[in-house]
Amino acid sequence: MLLLITASALLCWSSSLAGDRPNIVVLLADDLGYGDLSCFGNRSFSTSHLDRLAASGARLTHHVAAAAVCAPSRTALLTGRYPVRTGMQESRGGPPVVRNVFGAGGLPQTERTFGRRLQDAGYRTQFVGKWHQGWSCRVWDDQCHGPREHGFQTFFGLPLTLQEEEDVDPPSRRERDGPFVKHVLSEVLRAGAEAGDGSKGSCERPSATKLWHLWLDMTRATYYDATPRREWWGHTLVMDKFLNHMLVRNGEIKSWPYQLVGLTQRLLDESQRFIRGQAARGDAPFLLVHSFLHPHTPLFTAPVFANASGHSRYADNVLEMDWAVGQLLDTLQEAGVADNTLVYFASDHGAHLELVGRDGQREGGTNAPFAGGKGQGGAEGGIRVPAMVRWPGRIPAGRAVDVPTSAMDLLPTLLDAAGVDDGDEDTVLDGVSMLPLLEGRSDAPTHRFLAHYCGDDIHAVRYAPETELGAVYKLRLAVPRYPDPEVEHCGVQDGLCSCYGEDVLWLPTPRLYELTTDPAERDPIPESDPRYGRIVPKMLELLKQHRQNVTVAPAQVARFELAAVRPELVPWDQLGKFRGLEWDMHGLDDWNEFIAGQTCPASGQGVSEHCVRH
């Protein structure tokens, strides 16, 4: 009798996995602005495939990212938690995001992403595209911060982020990347490849160690001298292109450096094959995260999309991404799984306003009708993102959700849709399921209060009072300090506003806005207005409660020992097969003789303490 009951229970569980639970596809754009899609008001060009997705489901018009830069915003989306709880936020004195593939910082293994939770519930999971949550802790193969340690059974994509190409970077920086720096790197990598023991490689050999640190010091010094902010974590394009430009399948490097043209199609093909394969098996639901590289710079497309928009390189990128979305939607339909697949699309944060190409063409998008952009803390243009969700038969087609929702809501929404209660009562989730709102069973916002962080600090808070139907107030505590208020950026070409220091103006009197009537935040409510005296004390009290309930975790990306490039994390055993790394020197002995006569760069130019002097 017990065997019959057990068998019956297993059959019900298997049936639930394969039939009742939806497949899930998460589509994430990179640096896409709120006003870049025609379904969100763009009239310059048409994004027909994303329009189709929006029309067949719900459009989220008040969807808010948890941060205005990529790594922390993506952490929040994956975990359902404020980035400060995980340590993935920008911290004082360090980089704003994970900076190097071969750094040891990243998303802690203790965090349970929606990938981990859904895999544990029986989903087959894959992540394609940009990861940018860190990779290794001690050696390359441990992948402690990588997607496979966070619930994704397979991965194909970029461990870091899209990097600038040498031929598209401003000449002032490119000219500082002399051939000597490149040649030293080539020899370092050659030495490691020749040792090739799969772990520390030749880094235990004094000659290779000397080369490694000399190269790091040179690249850091040249970048440090070339940039006005003097960041210790900065480095030249040589480091980016010849260390961070890699395409990886699980733990195997497939291209190094990768080729940009055609990369959209390679990633698309991977996701399509996963959908078709899982649909053919049909014995378990699947989760696919397709994290686009577009429209982050450098702006590349396949030749067929060059000038396709008749508008700009940025618009061409958006159109190629839109086409890829259409291809994925068509694949779901052709595979016969579209009607039982929940599809979520959003941008990770707002468009990057500071970007200008060498020809003077703007290379960032538009966040209209909002002010500000990527990297600007609580600015609406940096955190309000276009988003949409489709689930046929559950979410009414053409629905518009105009009340506040958060990207942190994705995790609990997916668990709710999948019927997963994993019993995790120890982890505080800041997100709330959007499903009642999406299905039309509720019109209440998922959040009455949201804090908007820039690094460790809170630059703004948002409040939707129950007593004022439809009203959404925003209190600005700090704002970016624009040299020219008309251009809405911090004056660093191709850079970002910082969360700290001279880029931030802390307001002696907080500014209050009502976002439904003043989305551009042009007209602050005066202190004499009765609303100011009624709303601001309530918001400050909610802010106080929030701070009491949130512990800021130790920084994962800003500390030197976690952010710096570490030779023991390089997969030396994989280097020998890559001949595109300019193996153009004659051997280590020649370099030992040459290095013996060299000195470290002059002190005071950002040179690390590890420089080996002779």
N, C-alpha and C positions, 0 to 999 in steps of 0.2 A: 504493500500500500504506500509506504514511504517512497519507494522508487517511482511509483506512478505519479505521485504528487510532485516529486522533484523533476521528473521528466516533463510534466505538464508546465511547471513553472519555467523551466529552461526554454521550452518552445514559445511560451508567451513572451519571455524576455527577448528571444531572438527575433520574433515577429515584430516586436515593438521597435527593435533596433533597425530592422531592414525596411519596415513599411510605415510605421506611424511617426517616427521621428524624422524631421526634415533633414535633408542635406543642407549644408551651410557654405556659402561662398562670400568671403569678405574681400572687397576690392578697396584698396587704399591708394589714393593719389598723393604725390609728393610736392608740396608748395603750391597747390592749386588754390586760386583765389575764389572767394564767394561769388564774385561777379563774372567768372570765366565761362560759365555754362549758360546756354540759351534758356534752359529751364529755370535758371535763377536770375534771368534778366539781361544776359548778354545779347546785344543786337549787332555785334560786329561780325560774328560768324556763328554757324549752327553746330551744336553738338547733338546730332540726331539720335545717336544710340543711347546716350545718357538721358536724353529727353524721353525716349521710349521706356527706359527703366523707371524713371520718375512717374510717368503717366500710368504705369501698370502697378504702382504701389503707393507708398506714402513719401511725400517730400518733407524733410525736416528743415524748416526755415529758421529755427532758433537753436541749432545744434552747436555745441561749444566744445572746443578742444581743451584739454587740461593744461596745455603749455603752448607757447608760441614758437617753439623750436621742436625739431623732429624727434630726437631720442626720448626726451621725457614725455612728449605727447603720445608716442607710440607705446611707451611703457604703461601709461595710464589706460590706453585702449586695450592692451593685452591683459592687464591685471584687474581692471575695475577700481583702481586705487590712485589717489593723488601721488604724483611722482616723488614727493618728499618722503613718503612712507617707505620708499624703496631705495632712496639715495641716488636716483637717476637724474636729479635736477642739476642745473648749473649751480656751482658753489663759488664763493669768493676766491679769487686768485687762481682759477683753473678754467679749462675749456668748458663750453656750454653743453657739449655732447661727447659721446664716445669718439675719440679722435683717431685711433690707430687700430688696425686689425690685430697687430701684435702687442697691444696693451692688455693688461690683466684685469681691467675694470669692466663692469657690465651688470646686466640684470641678475640679481642674486638667485641662486638655485632654490632658495626657500620660497620664492614667489610662485604662486600657482596660476598660470595663465589660463585663458579659456581653451587653449590648445591642450594643455595638460588635463584639465577637468573633463573635456569632451573625449579625449583619448581614453581616459580612465573609465568613461561611461560606454565605451565600445565603438567610438567613431574612428574611422581611418583618416589620418591627418597629413596634410602637406602644406609647406610654406614655400612660395615662389617669389623671388624679387629681392627687394631691399630689406635687410634685417636690422642692422644698426643698433643692436642691444648688447654688443660685446661678443667675444668668442671663447677665449681660453683663460685658464687660471695659471696652470703650471707648465703644460706642454700643449702643442697644437691639438692633439687628438683628444684631450679631455673635453673640449667643447662645452665647458661648464656654463657659459653664458649663451651658448648658441641655441638655435631653434630646436634641435633634436633633444636637448636637455630640458626644453620647456614645452614638450608635448607634441611636437611635430615629427612624425615618423620619418619623413623625407624632406629634404631641402635642396633647392636649386636656385642660386642667386648670388647676391653680393653680401658678404658678411658685414661690410661697413655701409657706405653710402655712395652715391654717384660722385665722382671726383672730376675736377677740372682737367681738361686736356692741355698739354703743353702749348699747343698752337692756338688756343683760344684765351689764354690768360694774359692779363695786362703786361705789356713789354717791360714795365719797371720791375716786375717780379721775375719775369722769364729770363731777363738778361743776367740776373744774379745767379742763376743755376748754371755755373760754368761746367765745362766738360770734365774738369778734375773731380768734382763732386760725384758726377755720374760714374766715372771710371772707378773711383774708390768703392762705390756701392757694387758695381759689377764684380769687383774682385772679392768683396766680402761674401757675396752670394755664391760666387764660384767656389770659394774656400769651404763654405758650408755644404754645398752640394757634393764636393769631393769627399768630405768626411761622411756625411749622409747616414748617421746612425739613427735618425728618426726622432731624436729628442734634443739634446743640446748641441749636437753637431760639433763644429769646429770651434765653438765659442769657448771651450776649455783650453784651446791652444792659444798661447800668448800672441802670436802674430795675427791671428784672426780677430782676437779680442781687441787688439790695438787698432786694427783697421775699422772694426765696427764702431768703436767709440770716437775715433777720429771723424768718421763719416757723419755720425749723429751730431757731433759738435759743429762741424762745418755747415751742415744743413740748417741746424738751429740758429747758428750765428747769422747766416745770410738772410734767413727769413726775419729774424729778430731785428736786424738792421734795416730791413726793407719796409717794415710795417710800423705805422704810427703808434700802435698800442703796445708794442714790445712784449708780446705774449711769449712766455717761456715754452709753451707747448707748441708754438708754431714751427713750421718747417717748410721747405721748398717743395716745388712741384715734383722734383725728382723723388722725394720720399713718397709723396702721394701716388704718383704714377707707377713707380717700380716696387712699392711695397703694398699699397692699399688697393690697387686696381686689379682685383681678382674676382673670377667667377668660379663658384664652388658648388659641387654636387656632394651633399652630405659632408664628408671630410676631405674629399679629393678635389684639388684645384684643377679646373678644366681649362681655364684661360688665364694667362698672367703675363702682361696686362691684357684685359679684355678689349675687344673692339666694340666701339659704341654702335656704329651703323649695323642694323640687323639684330641688336640685342633685344629690342621690344618683341620681335618675332620669335627669337629663341625662347624667351620666357613664356610668351603666349603658347607656343607649341607644347611646352612642358605642362602647363595647366590644362590644356585641352586633352592631352594624353591621359592625365590623371582622371579627369572627369569621365572620359570614355571608358577607361579601365575599371573605375569603380562602378559605373552604371552597368557595365557588362557583368560584373561579379554579382551585384545586387543583394549581397548577404549582410551588408552593414551600411549605415549612413556614413557620409564623408564630410569632412571639413577641409576646405581649400582657402588659404589666404593668398591672394595675388597682390603683392605690394609693388605698384608701378614705380618706375624710375622717373617718369614724366610727371609734371613739367619742370622738375629740378634742373638746374644747369649742370653741365654744358647741354645746350639745346641741340639735340641730334634727332634725326628721323631717317627712315628709309627714303631713298630717292623719290619714290612715288608721292611722298608727303611733303617734299620740299616745295615751298611756295603754294601749297594746296589751299591755304586759308586766304591768300591774297592780302594778308594783314601783317604778319610778323613771324619770326622764327618761333616765338613763344606760342603763338596761335597754332602753328603747324604741329608743335609738340602736343598741344591739347587735342588736336584732331586725330593724331596717331593714337593717343591714348583712348579717345572716344571710339575709334575704329576697333581697337583691341577689346574694349568692353562689349561692343556689338558681337565680336567673334565669340567671346565667352558665353554670352546669352544665347547665341545661335547653337553653340555646342551643347549647352544644357537642353535645348529644345530637341535637337537631333538625337541626343542620347536618351530621350524619353523621360528625363528627370526634372524638367523645368517646373512642373506643377507641384512638386514636393521639395522644392529648394528655396530656402530663404537666402536672399541676396542683399547684402549691405554694401553701400558705397559711401565713402567720405574722403575728404582731404585730411591730412595729418594736422594741418594748421593753415594759416592764411598765406597769401602770396608774399614773395620777397621783393620789397619795393626798391631796394638799393641797387639792384643789378643793372648794369649797363655794359653792352658789348663793346668791343674795340672800335666798331664803326659808329658808336653813339646810339645804337638802337637799344631801347629798354628790353631787358630780358626777364622781367618779372611780370606777374599778372595783375589783375585788378581785384580789389576787395570791396568794390562799390556795393552798397552805399555807405560802407563803414570806413572809419578813419584808422590809419596805422596799418601795420603789417607784421610779417614774421619777425620774431625776436623782440617784440615790443611789449612784453609783459601783459598788462591788462587792456591794451588797446583792442577795440572790438575787431578791427581788421586783421589782427594777428591770431585771434582765437575763434571767431565765428566762421564756420565752415559749411560748404554745401554738403548735404547728406540726403540719402534716400534708402528706403527699405522695401523690398518686394517679397511677398509670400502669398502666392495665389490661393484663393479660397479662405484666407485668414486675414489679410490686410486689404481693405477695400481699395480698388484702383482709383487713382486721382485724389487720394486723401492728402490734405495739407495739415501738418502739425506745426502750429505757430507758437507753441509755448516752449519754455526752456527745456532742453534735454542736453545730456553730456556724452562725450565719447566714452567716458567711464561707464556709461549705461550698457555698452555693448555686451560685456561679459555676462551680467545677470540676465540680459535679454535673451542671449543665446542659450543659456542654461534653462531659462523658463520655456523657450520654444522647444527645446529638446526634452523637456520633462526631467531634467537632471537636478536632483538634490543630493549633493555629494557629502553632506554632513559636515562640511568644514565650518565650524563655529569659532575657530581660533583666529581666522583672518578677517580683519575689518574691511568690508567693501564699501566704497564711497558711491559706487554706481547703484542704480535702481532699474529694474526691468521696465522697458518701454512698451512691452507687449500690450497691456491694457490700453495705452494711449494709441498705439499703432492700429489696433483692431477696432478702435472707436468705442471701447467700453468705458473710457474715461477721457475727460478733457483737461484734467489737472496736470500741471508740469511735474516731471519726475523729481525736480528739485525746487524747493522754495528758496534755498540759499546755496550759492556756489562761491568758493574763494578762487581767485585768479592769481596764481603764483608766477613770479619771475625769479627763478632760482629758489633760494630759501625764503624769500620775502613775498608778502602778499601785496600786490599793487592795486587790486580792485576786488570788490565783492558785488554779487548780483542777488537780487531779492525780488520774489514774486509774491506779494502779500495776498493772503486768502480773501481779505476784505475789499480788494480792488480787482475786480475781474478783468483779466487781460493786461494789467499794468506790470511792467518789469523795470525795476530801478537798478541803477548801477552806481556805486560809490567809488570814485577814483581816489586812491590814497597817494599814488605816485604816478607820474607820467614820464614818457621819454622826453629828453631835452633836445629838441630840434634846433639846430643852428638857423634854419630857415623854416618857419612854421608852414610855409606853403608846400613844401616838398615831403613833409611827414617822414623823414628819416634822419638818422643821427649823423649824417655827413661823412660816413666811412664807405667809400665806393666799394661795392662787392662784399662788404662786411655786414655786421649786424649790430644793433644796439646792444649794449651790455645791460645786465640786470643790476649792476652796481656802479658806483663811482660817478664820473662826470656825465654819463649818459642818462642819469636818473634825476628827476626833480621831485623831491618829496614835498607834498602840498601842505602848507601850514593849516589850511582849512580844506577838508575833503570836498570834492566836487560831486554833486548829485545830478544824475541824468535819468530821464524816463525814456527807455529805449524804443518803445513802440511808437512814440510821437517824435523822437529825436534820435534816430538810429546812428547818425553821424557824430553824435556827441558834440554838437556845435553850441548848444544853448544850455549851460548848466542852470539848474533850478536855484534861484537866489536864496540866501539864508533867511530873507524876510518872508519867503513863501511858506505858508503853514505846512506844506508837505515836507519841507526840509526839517522842521522841528519835530514832525511826527515820525518820519521814516528813518532819518539818520540815526537817532539813538537806538532804534530797533536793530538796524543793520550792524551797528557797532557792538551791540550786545551779542548778536549772533556770531559776529567775528570773534569775540572774546571766547565764546563757548567752543567755536571751531578750534581755536588755538589750543585750548585746554585738552581737546580730544585728539590732537594730531601730534605725533612725535616725529621730528625730523631725523631721518636715518643718516648714518655716516655716508659721506659722499662716495659714490662709486666711479665717477668719471673725472673728478677734479684733483685728486691726490696724485702727487708725482709718481709714486710707486705703482699706481694703477693706470695712469694715463700715458706714461712714457713707453716708447718702443723697447721691448725686451727680447734679446736674441734667443733666449731659450724657448720662446713661443713660435719661432719660425720653423716651418716643416722642412728642415734641411733635406730630408730624404726625397722630397718631391721636386727639388729645384732643378735637377739635372736635365729634365725633359723640356725645360723652357729655354729656347734659344732666342726668344725675343727680348731677353733682358740685357742685350748688348754685351755678350761675353767677348770683349774686344781687347783684353790685356794678354800678356804673354806668360803670366805665371806668378805665383806667390813670391818666389825668390826675387824677381825684379821689383815687386812692390815693397818687400821688406827693405831692400836697399834704398828705394826711393823714400819710404816713410821715415827711415832712420835720420834723414836730413831735414825732416819737416818739424815745424813747431805748431803748437795749437794756435787758434785764432786769438787775437788780442783780448785781454781780459776786459770785462765790462760790456761785452757784446752778446750777452745771452748764452755764453758757453757753459755747459754743465760741469759739475764738479768731477765728472768721470773722465775728462779729457786726459789722455795719456801723454805726458810731456817727456822729452828725450834729453 
